[in-house]
């Protein structure tokens, strides 16, 4: 699992559950609850399913 922290508002409104996305960010830490945590994330690509 990957937990992404975004710097710009509205990114989460661009994708829906089930979409395949490519994210880019800086590795921050591994967390037992959240998995890999990335900061300063940006959406590189979005592929709509359905």
DSSP file (Angstrom, degrees, kcal/mol; ACC not computed):
  #  RESIDUE AA STRUCTURE BP1 BP2  ACC     N-H-->O    O-->H-N    N-H-->O    O-->H-N    TCO  KAPPA ALPHA  PHI   PSI    X-CA   Y-CA   Z-CA
    1    1 A X              0   0    0      0, 0.0    35,-2.3     0, 0.0     2,-0.4   0.000 360.0 360.0 360.0 145.2    0.0    0.0    0.0
    2    2 A X  E     -a   36   0A   0     33,-0.2     2,-0.6    35,-0.0    35,-0.2  -0.989 360.0-156.4-125.8 131.8    1.2    3.5   -0.7
    3    3 A X  E     -a   37   0A   0     33,-3.5    35,-2.9    -2,-0.4     2,-0.4  -0.940  16.1-160.6-107.5 117.6    0.0    6.7    1.1
    4    4 A X  E     -a   38   0A   0     -2,-0.6     2,-0.6    33,-0.2    35,-0.2  -0.853   8.8-157.8-106.1 133.3    0.4    9.8   -1.0
    5    5 A X  E     -     0   0A   0     33,-2.2    36,-2.5    -2,-0.4    35,-0.2  -0.946  18.5-151.7-108.1 120.0    0.5   13.4    0.4
    6    6 A X  E     -a   41   0A   0     -2,-0.6    36,-0.1    34,-0.2    34,-0.1  -0.598  18.2-159.0 -95.5 151.9   -0.4   16.0   -2.3
    7    7 A X  S    S+     0   0    0     34,-0.8     2,-0.4    -2,-0.2    -1,-0.1   0.574  76.5  63.4 -99.8 -14.7    0.7   19.6   -2.5
    8    8 A X  S >  S-     0   0    0     33,-0.3     3,-0.9     1,-0.0     2,-0.1  -0.908  82.8-118.9-117.6 143.0   -2.1   20.8   -4.7
    9    9 A X  T 3  S+     0   0    0     -2,-0.4    -2,-0.1     1,-0.2    -1,-0.0  -0.403  89.7  30.2 -72.6 147.8   -5.8   20.9   -4.0
   10   10 A X  T >  S+     0   0    0     -2,-0.1     3,-0.6     1,-0.0     4,-0.5   0.338  75.0 116.4  92.8  -6.5   -8.2   18.9   -6.1
   11   11 A X  G X  S+     0   0    0     -3,-0.9     3,-1.9     1,-0.2     4,-0.4   0.928  76.9  53.8 -62.1 -43.2   -6.1   16.0   -7.1
   12   12 A X  G >  S+     0   0    0      1,-0.3     3,-0.6     2,-0.2    -1,-0.2   0.758 101.9  60.0 -65.3 -21.2   -8.2   13.5   -5.3
   13   13 A X  G <  S+     0   0    0     -3,-0.6    -1,-0.3     1,-0.2    -2,-0.2   0.608  95.3  64.8 -77.8 -11.7  -11.3   14.9   -7.2
   14   14 A X  G <  S+     0   0    0     -3,-1.9     2,-0.3    -4,-0.5    -1,-0.2   0.619 101.6  52.1 -85.4 -14.2   -9.6   13.9  -10.5
   15   15 A X    <   -     0   0    0     -3,-0.6     2,-0.3    -4,-0.4    33,-0.0  -0.872  64.9-154.9-125.9 156.7   -9.7   10.1   -9.8
   16   16 A X    >   -     0   0    0     -2,-0.3     3,-2.2     1,-0.0    -3,-0.0  -0.851  41.5 -76.9-123.7 161.3  -12.3    7.6   -8.8
   17   17 A X  T 3  S+     0   0    0     -2,-0.3     3,-0.1     1,-0.3    -1,-0.0  -0.349 119.9  27.8 -55.0 131.1  -12.1    4.3   -7.0
   18   18 A X  T 3  S+     0   0    0      1,-0.4    -1,-0.3    30,-0.0     2,-0.1   0.197  88.3 128.8  98.2 -15.0  -10.9    1.7   -9.5
   19   19 A X    <   -     0   0    0     -3,-2.2     2,-0.5    29,-0.1    -1,-0.4  -0.439  57.8-129.7 -69.4 146.3   -8.9    4.1  -11.7
   20   20 A X  E     -B   47   0A   0     27,-2.2    27,-3.1    -2,-0.1     2,-0.3  -0.870  34.9-179.9 -94.4 128.9   -5.3    3.1  -12.5
   21   21 A X  E     -B   46   0A   0     -2,-0.5     2,-0.5    25,-0.2    25,-0.2  -0.926  27.5-143.1-130.4 154.0   -3.0    6.0  -11.7
   22   22 A X  E     -B   45   0A   0     23,-2.5    22,-3.0    -2,-0.3    23,-1.4  -0.981  26.8-171.9-114.8 120.6    0.7    6.7  -12.0
   23   23 A X  E     -B   43   0A   0     -2,-0.5     2,-0.4    20,-0.2    20,-0.2  -0.791  12.0-158.8-111.9 153.5    2.0    8.9   -9.1
   24   24 A X  E     +B   42   0A   0     18,-2.1    18,-2.2    -2,-0.3     2,-0.3  -1.000  30.1 132.5-130.4 135.4    5.3   10.5   -8.5
   25   25 A X  E     -     0   0A   0     -2,-0.4     2,-0.5    16,-0.2    15,-0.2  -0.964  53.3 -85.2-165.5 177.5    6.6   11.6   -5.1
   26   26 A X  E     -B   39   0A   0     13,-2.8    13,-2.8    -2,-0.3     2,-0.1  -0.856  44.3-115.4-101.0 128.3    9.4   11.6   -2.7
   27   27 A X  E     +B   38   0A   0     -2,-0.5    11,-0.2    11,-0.2     3,-0.1  -0.399  39.4 168.2 -61.4 129.9    9.8    8.7   -0.4
   28   28 A X  E     -     0   0A   0      9,-2.9     2,-0.3     1,-0.4    10,-0.2   0.791  53.4 -42.4-107.6 -55.2    9.3    9.8    3.3
   29   29 A X  E     -B   37   0A   0      8,-1.1     8,-2.9     6,-0.1     2,-0.5  -0.982  46.3-105.8-167.8 162.5    9.0    6.6    5.4
   30   30 A X  E     -B   36   0A   0     -2,-0.3     2,-0.4     6,-0.2     6,-0.2  -0.928  36.4-168.2-100.7 132.6    7.5    3.1    5.7
   31   31 A X  E  >  -B   35   0A   0      4,-3.0     4,-2.9    -2,-0.5    -2,-0.0  -0.976  25.0-138.1-124.1 132.8    4.6    3.0    8.2
   32   32 A X  T  4 S+     0   0    0     -2,-0.4    -1,-0.1     1,-0.2     4,-0.1   0.826 106.1  40.5 -58.1 -33.0    3.1   -0.2    9.5
   33   33 A X  T  4 S+     0   0    0      2,-0.1    -1,-0.2     1,-0.1    -3,-0.0   0.887 129.5  24.7 -83.6 -41.4   -0.4    1.3    9.2
   34   34 A X  T  4 S-     0   0    0      1,-0.3     2,-0.3   -31,-0.1    -2,-0.2   0.557  91.9-142.7-104.0 -11.3   -0.1    3.2    5.8
   35   35 A X  E  <  + B   0  31A   0     -4,-2.9    -4,-3.0   -33,-0.1     2,-0.3  -0.642  69.4   9.2  82.1-141.3    2.7    1.3    4.0
   36   36 A X  E    S-aB   2  30A   0    -35,-2.3   -33,-3.5    -2,-0.3     2,-0.6  -0.588  73.8-150.7 -75.2 131.1    5.0    3.4    2.0
   37   37 A X  E     -aB   3  29A   0     -8,-2.9    -9,-2.9    -2,-0.3    -8,-1.1  -0.924  12.5-171.8-108.6 122.2    4.5    7.2    2.5
   38   38 A X  E     -aB   4  27A   0    -35,-2.9   -33,-2.2    -2,-0.6     2,-0.3  -0.914   4.3-160.9-111.1 138.9    5.3    9.5   -0.3
   39   39 A X  E     + B   0  26A   0    -13,-2.8   -13,-2.8    -2,-0.4   -33,-0.1  -0.758  68.9  28.3-113.8 164.7    5.3   13.3    0.0
   40   40 A X  E    S-     0   0A   0     -2,-0.3   -34,-0.2   -35,-0.2    -1,-0.2   0.890  85.1-179.9  54.5  44.8    5.0   16.1   -2.6
   41   41 A X  E     -a    6   0A   0    -36,-2.5   -34,-0.8    -3,-0.3     2,-0.3  -0.384  15.0-172.8 -78.9 151.9    3.1   13.8   -4.9
   42   42 A X  E     - B   0  24A   0    -18,-2.2   -18,-2.1   -36,-0.1     2,-0.6  -0.988  29.6-113.0-140.7 151.0    1.7   14.6   -8.3
   43   43 A X  E     + B   0  23A   0     -2,-0.3   -20,-0.2   -20,-0.2     3,-0.1  -0.742  33.2 174.4 -84.6 116.9   -0.6   12.7  -10.6
   44   44 A X  E     +     0   0A   0    -22,-3.0     2,-0.3    -2,-0.6   -21,-0.2   0.836  64.8   0.9 -91.6 -38.8    1.4   11.7  -13.7
   45   45 A X  E     - B   0  22A   0    -23,-1.4   -23,-2.5     2,-0.0     2,-0.4  -0.996  55.7-161.5-153.9 146.8   -1.1    9.6  -15.6
   46   46 A X  E     - B   0  21A   0     -2,-0.3     2,-0.5   -25,-0.2   -25,-0.2  -0.995   2.2-170.0-134.2 126.7   -4.7    8.5  -15.1
   47   47 A X  E     - B   0  20A   0    -27,-3.1   -27,-2.2    -2,-0.4     2,-0.3  -0.964  20.3-139.9-117.3 114.2   -6.4    5.6  -16.9
   48   48 A X        -     0   0    0     -2,-0.5     2,-0.6   -29,-0.2   -29,-0.1  -0.538   8.6-148.4 -75.3 133.1  -10.2    5.4  -16.4
   49   49 A X              0   0    0     -2,-0.3   -30,-0.0     1,-0.2    -1,-0.0  -0.907 360.0 360.0 -99.7 121.9  -11.6    1.9  -15.9
   50   50 A X              0   0    0     -2,-0.6    -1,-0.2   -32,-0.0    -2,-0.0   0.459 360.0 360.0  91.5 360.0  -15.1    1.5  -17.3
